[in-house]
Amino acid sequence: MLARLEGAGLVESRHEAPELFRGSGRPPRRYYRLTRDGVEFATQALRPRYRPRRPVD
């Protein structure tokens, strides 16, 4: 799913720096973040589900 979102330009990714995982016995992590288009898409998609909280007295 993340690869599809990245292909659509909604997220971008980067790999963890080699010095952080070398010798740890695991592969490098991949970090994802929303692009500007991704933020706009998510905002529009979630807007119908958003319900403001009532203020607490």
Sequence and secondary structure as in RCSB ss.txt:
>XXXX:A:sequence
MLARLEGAGLVESRHEAPELFRGSGRPPRRYYRLTRDGVEFATQALRPRYRPRRPVD
>XXXX:A:secstr
 HHHHHHTTSEEEEE  HHHHTTTTS   EEEEE HHHHHHHHHHHGGG        
